[in-house]
Amino acid sequence: MFHPQGPTFAELAQQALSGTTQGYDLLAAKFEYTPFRTPDDLLDIVHDRVASQGTVARGVDLCCGTGAGLAHLKQICTEEVLGVDLSQGMLDVAQERLENSPGSANVRLMQGDVLDLDLGQHFDVLTCFGAFGHILEGEQEERFVRCVHRALRPGGRFVFITSGKPDPMSWRVWAAKAFNASIHARNAVLNPPFHMYYLTFRLHRAKALLESAGFQVKAERGLWQDKFRGAILVQATKD
Ligand SMILES: C[S@@+](CC[C@H](N)C(=O)[O-])C[C@H]1O[C@@H](n2cnc3c(N)ncnc32)[C@H](O)[C@@H]1O
């Protein structure tokens, strides 16, 4: 649908009709050819920024998918990088992609739910890209932000990309709301649920949740051009 090697419309529909984990297992082999994979144009700048602030020994990428963010982390970490994802299919593709990719850090992949993780204050940097839409609003504070906090050492950073307040007149916002409504309708009649919503964990809310959990939040605008010009880089440092 988006690329000759990408999924067809029917395959995407089948993904949406499956639960989140099974849906990504089905999509894994073609995921790199979808627009849901975070583009390297975005990730290059994030990791340049992170690396410019000093050596990073250990990094973790939550909801790592096929390894878009991990491949960058591997190049800036000196010791270890960990990728966590629900879908074993996505992790298998990540494993293959990362085997011969540049960087010297040791790579580990773990199948698991990022809402249940306890990584023991081990990491200097934690990233998460393209996945906030899978985390329900009610789980962002109690489970997600707490899990991020637990994974970082004091002074460690949670690094991610988000956007600001949506323009209520924009057709994109209306399309996103219509998409969200269709997912709610789907989940009212089908099990297991497929959770994927747009317009979540935007700067204002993310900042409030992170500050109340004990992070200092710094947001940088204007790092990207053209279609990514609204993107905001957030670095939240654990007290
Ligand atoms: C749109 S993909 C993004 C993948 C990658 N981060 C990227 O930017 O290309 C979302 C990923 O989040 C994973 N995921 C969703 N909910 C999750 C959860 N609760 N715990 C772990 N992984 C999750 C999915 O399996 C999928 O691989």
The ligand as an ORCA input file, in Angstrom:
! r2SCAN-3c Opt
* xyz 0 1
  C       4.550      1.578     15.533
  S       5.653      0.397     16.200
  C       7.093      1.400     16.488
  C       8.370      0.585     16.441
  C       9.657      1.393     16.581
  N       9.762      2.003     17.891
  C       9.749      2.449     15.511
  O       9.709      3.623     15.871
  O       9.892      2.128     14.338
  C       5.038      0.122     17.831
  C       5.714     -1.052     18.557
  O       5.311     -1.005     19.929
  C       5.140     -2.354     20.389
  N       4.274     -2.287     21.577
  C       3.014     -1.815     21.670
  N       2.574     -1.870     22.935
  C       3.596     -2.374     23.682
  C       3.772     -2.681     25.066
  N       2.806     -2.448     25.959
  N       4.961     -3.213     25.478
  C       5.950     -3.465     24.571
  N       5.833     -3.181     23.246
  C       4.691     -2.653     22.808
  C       4.544     -3.077     19.195
  O       4.705     -4.473     19.289
  C       5.342     -2.432     18.035
  O       6.498     -3.155     17.748
*
